[in-house]
Amino acid sequence: MAVLELAGMEKRFGGLPAVDGVSLSVDEGEIVALVGPNGAGKSTLLRTVVGLEKPTAGTVRLQGDAITGLPPHRVRRAGIAMVLQTPRVFAGMTVRENAAIGAMFGGRMGEAAALDRADDALGFVGLAARGDDDVGTLNLHQQRFLELARALAGRPRLLLLDEVMAGLNDTELRASIEIVRTARDRLGITVIWVEHVMKAVMDLAERVVVLQFGRVLVDGHPEVVMRDPGVVAAYLGTAAVAGTIGSTDLDAPAATTAEGGDPAGPPGANAAAVDGTAGTAADGAHIAGGADGPVADGTGGTAGAAGAAGDEVS
């Protein structure tokens, strides 16, 4: 059964189409990664789903019910929660109280029951021992886990994650992957997440949807998608396709290309690569002769993890 159905979704800023006719169906229990070059419309698409941006055209259905254009609080109560890359915590409250807000708002329960639900959610993300601490004592990555706990405390049917794994070290990345997988397995939550860290995508996603210029480029199994010539061209430039398709780098099981290239620019310009086995590029190298091409190895997040979150068109 489809949990989320998008039909002809468009979002324009002036004359610029950030999302351009996206149609997508996500079944119950799926873990779907939404990837693509910077500016492809990934975050904007999620924001139109939850009501943070009003779509220019198209329809959104949650388990068959139309929710297109509803304000965020109504979308949340309908069963969709979203976690942004930059944490938005409630200052002056404890970690436990922050998590309880998710249960009270999304789960529509009283304070006592919400605090119990908050304890469960904090345990889920490894923050049970910090429940009575002031939220300001958490570091950035712990605040991200708190944001996830607050979303889970409301027991959403669909969880949208926007680059929540960016900048995590290897230990934090593995923990995040396990939290998302366990949320699906134990709580039955469907997950759609925008991600730049290809190591996480390949480890966790059961399906990958690639956006380019606001449109769906490819939709399918992660290993198949990441070898698609159109995807390679979108990340590395069209001139790179002939030299990379069929090469040992792309044939390596853990080696994938990753986000960061400008599909409209010179081949490889400003492109970034992620290689779980150090197979595609060496640290600090440029890609396909492009300038300023950063490289990540998948163990510490991707380049540009400190960039703006959520509010930009990406």
Secondary structure, 3 states (H helix, E strand, C coil): CEEEEEEEEEEEECCEEEEEEEEEEEECCCEEEEECCCCCCHHHHHHHHHCCCCCCEEEEEECCEECCCCCHHHHHHHCEEEECCCCCCCCCCEHHHHHHHHHHHHCCCCHHHHHHHHHHHHHHCCCHHHCCCEHHHCCHHHHHHHHHHHHHHCCCCEEEEECCCCCCCHHHHHHHHHHHHHHHHHHCCEEEEECCCHHHHHHHCCEEEEEECCEEEEEECHHHHCCCHHHHHHHHCHHHHHHHCCCHHHHCCCEEECCCCCCCCCCCCCCCEEECCCCCCCCCCCCCCCCCCCEECCCCCCCCCCCCCCCCCC
